[in-house]
Amino acid sequence: MNKRKIGSKGEQLACDYLSVNGFSIELRNHYTPYGEIDLIGFKEGTLYFIEVKFRRTDSYGTARESLSYKKKKNMRASAIHYLKNRTEKYVPFKISYLGITLTDGFNEFDFIENIFE
Amino acid sequence: MYSKVKSAVVVGLKGSVIEIETQISRGMPYHVIVGLPSQVIRESKDRVKSALKESGIRFPDDRITQNMFPAHLKKEGAHLDLPIAMGIMCCIIEPKVDLQGIGFIGELSLEGRIRPVTGVLSLVEGFVEDGLRQIVMPRQNLPEVSGIKDIEVYAFDDLNELVRAVEFGEMSPSTFEEETINHSLGYQIDFNEVIGQNQAIRAIEISAVGNHNLLMVGPPGCGKTMIAERLRTILPPLSLEKQLESAKVYSLLGERATANERPFLAPHHSITRAAMIGGTNALIPGIVTRAHNGVLFLDEILEFKNEVLQSLREPISNRTVLLTRNHQSVEYPCDFQLIATMNPCPCGNYMAKDLNCSCNDFEIKRYLNKLSGAILDRFDMLVLMDRVELKDVSEKNRFFDSEGISKRILKAFEFKRKLESSGIEIEMNSETSSKLMRYYNTGKLSMRGHSKLFEIAKSIAILEGIETINQKCLSEAIAYQGFHRLKHNL
């Protein structure tokens, strides 16, 4: 399995998890000049730009730690880029993070609604 | 998740208790410390993180906000590592001990060891004033606080050990190992090595009894420095209370004070004002504060920078020094005895018995004027010394040795204490006081000089073991006066 496949497996897990939790997935792997938005979801009138991190082990740092300052900045820029090209009327949005860590054969989900808080 | 732990910071020599609040909430990893932390404390974030990880504790991947209260006090010092770490830990675990009754101090190493810190005595005193009796501190600092009563100290080496003790409520107070203080101060030097100069030795003995400032003037090589250096062999040991005062100063500097020995400081004449008085941005105590309860010896006082000497004016008369920098001021004690030496003229032989002085009057005057009248007035006693005629090189001083002098001084101190406890004031008899009045009216004394002359006469009386100052005491005291004698031929 190459890295790409691991990533898309993680994203599939994320989609399943989010759907169960009442999100409707609008878009997957949306590319902007500032980088990729893994998932764009919608729930209760709010748009969620979600970065998915999948980790099979904590040995190289935790999933949360892997989100650098630069990545956060790019995520914000990507989200704004997406919103500018969106024709519908304005909706509140959040930039979120979903970490998935494989521990003892189980997937542990760690969802943070707003990474800038 | 919320927790509150207590620690302290040092302001000047005083400890002041602070509270560290910690709040951990879900969010991206983020650690912020607010409440006027200094650079050292911002660095301690990384030490704490590493120390916790190395101790086998999972560092929370959440949003950690820590606040130090009161916010106006500048938080300085690496000893806040441990309370910061404990604040985070107590959010995660459920402590079984009452955190509000415990003060934490300690620095952490990256591997989770608890390192010794400076200023422990002041910190502990701050805790005690605030009513905190239980203190967690590094094991290596334990001997320093052995003199303080009514506290329970928990000494730890290792963060993991401490966390487990707090988690399970199994803290047991550490016991002090009775330190073997070396009471016999084995000096290599002794007053019996000084040949002649008996009047100077007598003067230094009197000065040691009353803590008088003494200036020794004489040609080069006559033994001024030798005598001054031997002063430390006869100084009485410090009382327990004063030991603690000195220990606080040294603990702030990260040094251990040497048991009950009085400090004796002889700075080189190239010393700067900040080093002498204290200062820099960190308000570090200077040499005068280190010499608190001891002796400050200025060899060749005229070679010292004028600004350094002038800055000694207030410390000498006030016995404290108030330093102010960057919106904060601290007061340090500096109750020292000043001993200084100088030559009477540039060539050094002026007024010597059988040596010829090659200086002219103007040169001597200019030389002596380096020492301003204000500084001179702060010397209670002045001894003029001269060359000693040598009869036998191997000769030892027959009248003085350190052991004998220190016995006399100890006796004098006991006598003084006895007088104080029974409320007896040493007084002058009427003849003597009229003699003092006459001497004052010659215009050779300032008002300060007058009261100091009285003090010297008192010290002589104490040394003699008598309760009234008689004419003999006063005459001897007057003999130690008079810089004017140096100048009167010019």
Chai-1 contact restraints between the chains, C-beta under 6 A:
chainA,res_idxA,chainB,res_idxB,connection_type,confidence,min_distance_angstrom,max_distance_angstrom,comment,restraint_id
A,T62,B,D61,contact,1.0,0.0,6.0,A-B,restraint_1
A,R64,B,P29,contact,1.0,0.0,6.0,A-B,restraint_2
A,R64,B,D61,contact,1.0,0.0,6.0,A-B,restraint_3
A,E65,B,P29,contact,1.0,0.0,6.0,A-B,restraint_4
A,I115,B,M28,contact,1.0,0.0,6.0,A-B,restraint_5
A,E117,B,G27,contact,1.0,0.0,6.0,A-B,restraint_6
